Amino acid sequence: MKNALIALTLLAGTSGALAQTVTYTGAQPMTTTNWGTFAVSLPQFDNTPSGAFFGYNLTGVTLTVSGTVQGDVRLESLDNSAASLTYNLAASVTFAGPGGASAVALPVASGSFAATAFDGTIDFGGTSGISLLNLTNSNTASSTPGSFAGYIGNGSVPLTIGAVGASNASGAGNVISAFATDASADYRIVYTYEAIPTPGAAALLGLGGLVAFRRRRA
């Protein structure tokens, strides 16, 4: 009996030891916002047994999007007194899939500029204006679906990815601002799963334990 119990313990331990993940990725290149919402897809999790001994049980799904904002900021204060201008080169990058999964990354490149009273020329330079080129920043967000149903199979998962510009400036009662906002996105699905013994594998290991038990008795 002791050897039979060891065999069953080994069977349970093997299932836990084979827990692992698989990742599928996609990317949307840097494009001027707003680039709307695109339909994309990534592979489903195929839980079909790959052999005679183990099947696969999906235990977790995580959708992740990493959004990057890139672009230029130009500011000019028209006030008659000095002002501190603040700016945010920003985008809202969305990623959604079945089961209510929805993630929003908010990359922002922000800062401030100490402007003097208007210097008389609208050139985004001098002492009352500034031009900032090739600013960039990134942000990552994740989500898990409430149901795994749309993620299991041997087809693809329908997903949407989108980006909207959200750049802004403030700090003076009279200010001119100009933004060139681009955004990109890297997205992925991570499946967490465990290998589970098929009935045939369980019977085989059980038989091995029984044989060991009988040999010990003999």
C-alpha positions as CSV (number, residue, x, y, z in Angstrom):
1,M,0.0,0.0,0.0
2,K,2.9,2.4,0.8
3,N,4.2,2.1,-2.8
4,A,0.8,2.6,-4.3
5,L,0.4,5.8,-2.3
6,I,3.8,7.0,-3.5
7,A,2.7,6.4,-7.1
8,L,-0.4,8.5,-6.6
9,T,1.6,11.3,-4.9
10,L,4.0,11.3,-7.9
11,L,1.0,11.6,-10.2
12,A,-0.3,14.7,-8.4
13,G,3.2,16.2,-8.1
14,T,3.8,15.8,-11.8
15,S,0.7,17.8,-12.7
16,G,1.9,20.8,-10.5
17,A,5.4,20.6,-11.8
18,L,4.3,21.1,-15.4
19,A,2.5,24.3,-14.8
20,Q,3.8,26.9,-17.3
21,T,3.0,29.8,-19.6
22,V,2.9,30.5,-23.3
23,T,3.0,34.0,-24.8
24,Y,1.8,35.5,-28.1
25,T,2.7,39.0,-29.2
26,G,1.9,41.6,-31.8
27,A,2.8,45.2,-32.5
28,Q,1.3,48.4,-34.0
29,P,4.0,50.7,-35.5
30,M,4.5,54.3,-34.6
31,T,1.7,56.3,-36.3
32,T,0.3,59.8,-36.0
33,T,-2.7,59.9,-33.7
34,N,-5.6,59.4,-33.8
35,W,-5.2,56.1,-35.5
36,G,-8.6,54.9,-34.4
37,T,-9.3,51.3,-33.5
38,F,-7.9,48.3,-35.4
39,A,-9.1,44.7,-35.4
40,V,-6.2,42.4,-34.7
41,S,-5.8,38.8,-33.5
42,L,-3.5,36.5,-31.6
43,P,-3.7,32.6,-31.4
44,Q,-6.1,30.9,-29.0
45,F,-4.8,28.5,-26.4
46,D,-5.0,25.0,-27.8
47,N,-5.8,22.6,-25.0
48,T,-5.9,19.5,-27.2
49,P,-3.7,16.7,-25.7
50,S,-0.4,16.5,-27.5
51,G,0.2,12.9,-26.5
52,A,-1.2,9.9,-24.8
53,F,-0.4,11.0,-21.2
54,F,-1.3,14.6,-20.6
55,G,-3.9,17.2,-21.5
56,Y,-3.8,20.9,-20.8
57,N,-5.9,23.0,-18.4
58,L,-6.0,26.8,-18.9
59,T,-5.7,28.5,-15.5
60,G,-5.1,32.1,-16.4
61,V,-5.2,34.7,-19.3
62,T,-3.5,38.1,-19.1
63,L,-3.7,40.8,-21.8
64,T,-1.0,43.4,-21.7
65,V,-0.4,46.5,-23.8
66,S,2.7,48.7,-23.8
67,G,2.0,52.1,-25.4
68,T,4.7,54.6,-26.4
69,V,4.1,58.3,-27.2
70,Q,6.5,60.2,-29.4
71,G,6.5,63.7,-30.9
72,D,7.1,67.4,-30.7
73,V,5.8,70.2,-28.4
74,R,5.9,73.9,-29.3
75,L,4.7,76.6,-26.9
76,E,4.5,80.4,-26.9
77,S,3.3,82.6,-24.1
78,L,1.5,85.8,-25.2
79,D,1.1,87.1,-21.7
80,N,2.4,90.5,-20.7
81,S,4.1,88.9,-17.7
82,A,6.3,85.9,-17.0
83,A,4.5,82.5,-16.8
84,S,5.4,78.9,-16.1
85,L,4.1,76.8,-19.0
86,T,3.4,73.1,-18.5
87,Y,3.0,70.5,-21.2
88,N,1.9,66.9,-21.6
89,L,2.7,65.0,-24.8
90,A,0.2,62.2,-24.2
91,A,-1.8,59.4,-25.8
92,S,-4.4,56.9,-24.7
93,V,-3.6,53.4,-26.0
94,T,-6.4,50.8,-25.6
95,F,-6.4,47.0,-25.9
96,A,-9.4,44.8,-25.6
97,G,-10.5,41.2,-26.0
98,P,-13.3,38.7,-25.2
99,G,-14.6,38.2,-21.7
100,G,-14.5,41.8,-20.7
101,A,-10.7,42.2,-20.9
102,S,-9.7,45.8,-21.5
103,A,-6.4,47.6,-20.8
104,V,-5.6,51.3,-21.2
105,A,-1.9,52.5,-21.3
106,L,-1.4,56.2,-20.8
107,P,2.1,57.2,-21.9
108,V,2.9,60.9,-21.1
109,A,6.1,63.0,-21.7
110,S,5.6,66.0,-19.5
111,G,7.6,69.0,-18.3
112,S,7.5,72.8,-17.9
113,F,9.0,76.0,-19.3
114,A,9.6,79.3,-17.6
115,A,8.5,81.9,-20.2
116,T,9.1,85.6,-20.0
117,A,6.6,88.2,-21.0
118,F,5.8,87.9,-24.7
119,D,8.9,88.9,-26.7
120,G,6.9,90.2,-29.6
121,T,7.5,87.3,-32.1
122,I,5.4,84.1,-32.4
123,D,8.2,81.7,-33.3
124,F,8.1,79.1,-30.5
125,G,11.5,80.4,-29.4
126,G,13.2,83.4,-28.0
127,T,12.5,84.0,-24.3
128,S,8.7,83.5,-24.4
129,G,8.5,80.3,-26.4
130,I,10.1,76.9,-26.8
131,S,10.3,74.0,-29.3
132,L,10.8,70.5,-27.9
133,L,11.5,67.8,-30.4
134,N,11.4,64.0,-30.3
135,L,10.0,63.6,-26.8
136,T,9.0,60.1,-25.9
137,N,7.7,58.0,-23.0
138,S,6.0,54.6,-22.4
139,N,3.4,53.1,-20.2
140,T,2.1,49.5,-19.7
141,A,-1.3,48.2,-18.6
142,S,-2.8,44.7,-18.1
143,S,-6.2,43.1,-17.8
144,T,-7.7,39.6,-17.2
145,P,-10.9,38.4,-18.8
146,G,-13.9,37.3,-16.7
147,S,-14.3,34.3,-18.9
148,F,-11.8,32.1,-20.8
149,A,-14.3,30.8,-23.3
150,G,-13.1,33.0,-26.2
151,Y,-9.5,32.1,-25.6
152,I,-9.6,28.3,-25.9
153,G,-9.4,26.6,-29.3
154,N,-7.2,26.2,-32.3
155,G,-8.2,29.5,-34.0
156,S,-7.5,33.1,-33.1
157,V,-8.7,35.6,-30.5
158,P,-10.4,38.7,-31.9
159,L,-8.8,41.8,-30.3
160,T,-8.9,45.6,-30.8
161,I,-6.1,48.1,-30.5
162,G,-6.4,51.9,-30.7
163,A,-4.7,55.2,-29.8
164,V,-6.0,58.7,-29.3
165,G,-3.9,61.8,-28.8
166,A,-4.4,63.6,-25.5
167,S,-1.6,66.2,-25.5
168,N,-2.2,69.6,-23.8
169,A,-0.6,72.7,-22.4
170,S,-1.5,75.2,-19.7
171,G,0.0,77.8,-17.4
172,A,-0.7,81.2,-19.1
173,G,-3.8,83.1,-19.8
174,N,-2.7,83.6,-23.4
175,V,-0.7,80.7,-24.8
176,I,-0.3,79.1,-28.2
177,S,0.6,75.4,-28.3
178,A,1.2,73.0,-31.1
179,F,1.7,69.2,-30.8
180,A,2.8,66.5,-33.2
181,T,1.7,63.3,-31.4
182,D,2.6,59.8,-32.6
183,A,1.9,56.5,-30.8
184,S,2.8,52.8,-31.1
185,A,1.7,49.7,-29.2
186,D,3.2,46.3,-28.3
187,Y,0.6,43.9,-27.1
188,R,0.5,40.3,-25.9
189,I,-1.5,37.5,-24.4
190,V,0.0,35.3,-21.7
191,Y,-1.7,31.9,-21.1
192,T,-1.0,30.2,-17.8
193,Y,-1.8,26.5,-17.9
194,E,-1.1,23.2,-16.3
195,A,-0.6,19.7,-17.7
196,I,-3.1,17.2,-16.3
197,P,-2.7,13.4,-16.6
198,T,-5.2,11.7,-19.0
199,P,-7.2,8.7,-17.6
200,G,-4.7,6.5,-19.5
201,A,-1.7,8.0,-17.7
202,A,-3.4,7.8,-14.4
203,A,-4.2,4.1,-15.0
204,L,-0.7,3.4,-16.1
205,L,0.9,5.0,-13.0
206,G,-1.7,3.3,-10.8
207,L,-0.8,0.0,-12.4
208,G,2.9,0.6,-11.8
209,G,2.2,1.3,-8.1
210,L,0.0,-1.8,-7.9
211,V,2.8,-4.0,-9.5
212,A,5.4,-2.5,-7.1
213,F,3.1,-3.3,-4.2
214,R,2.5,-6.9,-5.2
215,R,6.3,-7.4,-5.7
216,R,6.9,-6.1,-2.2
217,R,4.3,-8.4,-0.8
218,A,5.8,-11.4,-2.6
